[in-house]
Amino acid sequence: MPTEPRHPVEILAEEFADRLRRGETPSIEEYAQRLPEQSDTIRKVFTPILAIERLSDGQLADQQFEARTARLARDHTQLGDFRIVRQVGRGGMGVVYEAIQQSLGRRVALKLLSPEVASSAEQLRRFQLEAATFAKLHHTNIVPVFGIGEADGLHFYAMQFIDGITLANAISQLSRPQSLTNATKPGTIEHALAASSTKDFMRTVARLGRDVAGALQHAHEQGIVHRDIKPGNLMLEDATVWVTDFGIAKLTDETSQTKTGLLLGTLRYMAPEQFNGQADARSDIYSLGLTLFELLTLQPAFADATHATLIKTKLSESPLRLRALRPDVPRDLETIILKAGATDSQTRYQTADALAEDLQRFLDDRPILARRASSVERLVRWSRRNPTVAGLSFAVVASLAALAIVSAGGNYRMRQTLDQLQAAKQLADQNLREKGVALDVAEQQRSLAANNLALAIEAFEEIMHNIGSRSGSGGLSVELNDGDVAYGAGVVTDADAEMLGTLLRFFDRFGTENTTSLLKETAAANRRVGDILYQLGRVEEAETSYLTALDQINRLAAENAGGEMGDDSSRTLGSIVEKLQILNALGLTVSAQGALDEAQQYFRQTADVYLADTAAQKNSSAQFEYARALNLRTSTFSRIGFPQARPLPREARGNRESPPARRQNATKSPDPALRRARAAFAATARQVHRDSKTLNQEAIRLLGALVEAHPKRVDFAIELTHAYREQARIARLELDSSTAHEANRAALELLERLLRDNSESPYFRFVFADTVTSMPVGASRRNGLALSRAIRIAGALVREYPSMPDYLALKAKALLARGDSDSSADAVRILEQLVDDYPAMAQYRLLLASGLQRLSNIDFESQRIGSAQERLEQAIAVLEADTESDQRPAILNIYIDRLKQQLEEIQQ
Amino acid sequence: MPETVRDDLERLVDGGATELAALFEELRPRLERLVEFRLHSGLRGRVDTADVLQEAFLTISARLPGFLESPDVSPFVWMRRLTLQCVVDTHRHHFRHKRSVGKEVKLSRPAAGDETSLSIAHALFDPRMSPSKAVVQAEELERLRQALDAMDETDREVLALRHFERLSNNETAEELGLSTTAASNRYIRAMARLAELMNPQ
């Protein structure tokens, strides 16, 4: 076989590849110069040779390591003093075995270092040094490292064998509900996590966090930073959590990880400063914060799929919103976790001990030391980070100051807030002086306007949240039951309305100065103000706010359709959801004023908007609003006998665009016109009865699916109970008692589940009791039992939270639902006090009036005519409350009319 | 014929079975590499490379007299072929109940293009391969994978033999039944093609 000539470049390529395989780093240019006439070809083909050799090299190392490690477990190989029992894990850093240390007869975990780490002498030397340090860590929650070893060219370290699972395993089990309690044994942490009530779950999480923080503190005191705290490095064994793999991250830091970009699983929990290679104790605190976040929400705090976006998301100041994902997390626990996971290491807990301390305080029900960052603090921080804060105009500061004054209401926080505002303003002024000259002021103002508005919106959200938490229940549903009593769940005051009004003027200014970009936000703000006014019983003003919001959202849609179509579909979807919310709110508002036809038109519009948009039909929030509209339509349908009229619009409304045609005949007395109107409405109601049944079925189907898909969304579940209640109501109209019974049972079951899952939460106890008391009594034994339970719950809530007016009102409502004379008298006493304390709360007046009416009926049946008359007069006085009829919400006037009618009947 | 090849052949002619065992031990690292590269990743941990090589050695011993009668390739390339056949037999044994007849036919053809790309794909995408995989720049790796995917089978096989099995040009020529010139030119052509696929201008 004669040797034939080879391609000259191929000869060099073979040599090049051989040198690479020997670990040399030959340069491509060197070869290009050796064969100048072929230099182009050489440059072209040698680059892929580099890539393919690197790939082949890595593959070889991996396969050899893998084949070898598999063999170790299969053959129960002896490695020095250790006999391998089985492989228990495999990760980026190596392979973990269960093994027996024969000289001591103890069970150990052997972690075999991957060839990456073991292949470099320098790495091994460092590993030995550091392993010696880690072996010095003795703490009840740190897995002890016994030592390191080497046998047959394999490097490993031995540590205590933990007979348990990692927190990462536990989290993935928790997110599969079917595997919940079955697999865990009592007494273990994973059992406590899986089987316990919400309260116990939260406490288990807090205890786990406290123990890990304690372990970290111990290590930090020895100058050791873990650098890689994550669910996969926390082991659960019985009732103990163990921190494992101390310092291993640092070891691998300078081999595979920094060479190549970090492994994503690790990057996810890594503190932002670690991206720059800096890590201290606070980096571990951050990672622990994110780990606890994931345990609570069962999803990573930062879930981005690629390195680049993950780093970008983490560095851009996007505060985590824990309770948005899981509303039943206690506020204090949320505060602690968010502080631990703060982007800026300065605002985190500065020591692991401080974190442990706060978690312990949470466990002891003592006040925690961490404070929530208020919007004002965020403003100050933001202005520190943004040197061009010059655009922080005085108007913003003034608005926020006004807000602070109204919202703080005289306690010491007001002074604190104002001080902070003062500081922010000074900073702003100073920056304006320094920078203002150099920059185009107009441009600056414009770009910062958006930032300022974002801050204002945050302030707004915070106020809304405060109001929400004050009220104990976030819902704004007003039920017009057979007794014509409106129940609003929230407690709002006129001060809230004033405060929001102040803020709203600020929004309005931005709304007019800026075009489309802020319309959605201002519309949302107007809607929220409408909500507040609605709760205050100022329904006509609420309607005005809603109409403004609707106008803004329509303008936004028009402008989007005009030009920048499809540039941001998620924002468009957001606007549609907003519009659905506004339409529903409008419907509710006009129905509270008695204009049921008009309400129907709004609800129908909700349906039209929803059904015309395919994207909305895939969005759970939009589905929810649509289902609400269906529910509201059926509930207005079934409200036969309610006078459908409203008083003339007030002058104050001005000459704004008129809403759809409405009946404007005043109704103040039960005259023949009113009776005719009632008869007409009854006829309509009969006509639409069949429709309403269809709508209700659709609502139940939709909400059922939503509840199944989002079991944690309480508002979905509660709306579903409303749908069942509608179903029961429709069935009763048809005298179909078995369906009614069934629907009531379904509603109760759902409520009982909500209560069972959240037995500690005052909110759910409130919702349960509130819904039960609004159900027809005596329909079934179960309802009767539920009512007794509701009364007990109401009593307990009042004992636990004596200052919450909502709970007092609930107790009164429950007593009224019982219906006997003593209970009614008790209820009236409670309500009289509430009306005194909260004169602006229309719903309390309505409740009190209905209680007095009940007592009057009882008196009348017992032939105590004088007393019955007196009670009715009292009820009327409560409702009139020294106001002129045109200043009262229409609903009050309607009720007053009805009481006056009854009074006349008694007098006759 | 290069010196070493003639030497190897002479050793086998003179020394018979004893020399065969010695030569096999010398070539073992290269044959291990072949097995590890060609063995389906699903069988790793279940099938030991050493077992496959032991099986291969038995076959090689049995076929030695026949080979020595008319040695058409070098001893290494011959041993490599028989070892590869053992890998294929192992696949067939383990996947018999799962594979269609058509697949089996394909599998029984040594070093078929499918098998090569399969091995390369495993090298790139085995999720358990995290440590070393991280060594290679992820982006470059991705481009390489796509480029290899897009190549025709002959080119891909040339690159697999040269870089994954690490055969020399002469061995590659023998294996593919080409002249050294043709193998050499084909390698450069394949590599140029890979370069173009990775960096389309």
Interface residues (C-beta under 8 A of the other chain):
Chain A: M1 T3 E4 P5 R6 H7 V9 E10 I11 A13 E14 A17 R21 T41 K44 V45 T47 P48 I49 A51 I52 E53 R54 L55 S56 D57 G58 Q59 L60 A61 D62 Q63 Q64 F65 E66 A67 A70 R71 R74 R90 G91 G92 M93 G94 S114 P115 E116 S256 Q257 K259 T260 G261 L263
Chain B: M1 P2 R33 E36 F37 R44 G45 D48 T49 A123 L124 D126 R128 M129 S130 P131 S132 K133 A134 V135 V136 Q137 A138 E140 L141 L144 A147 L159 R162 H163 F164 R166 S168 N169 S179 T180 T181 S184 N185 Y187 I188 M191 A192 L194 A195 M198 N199
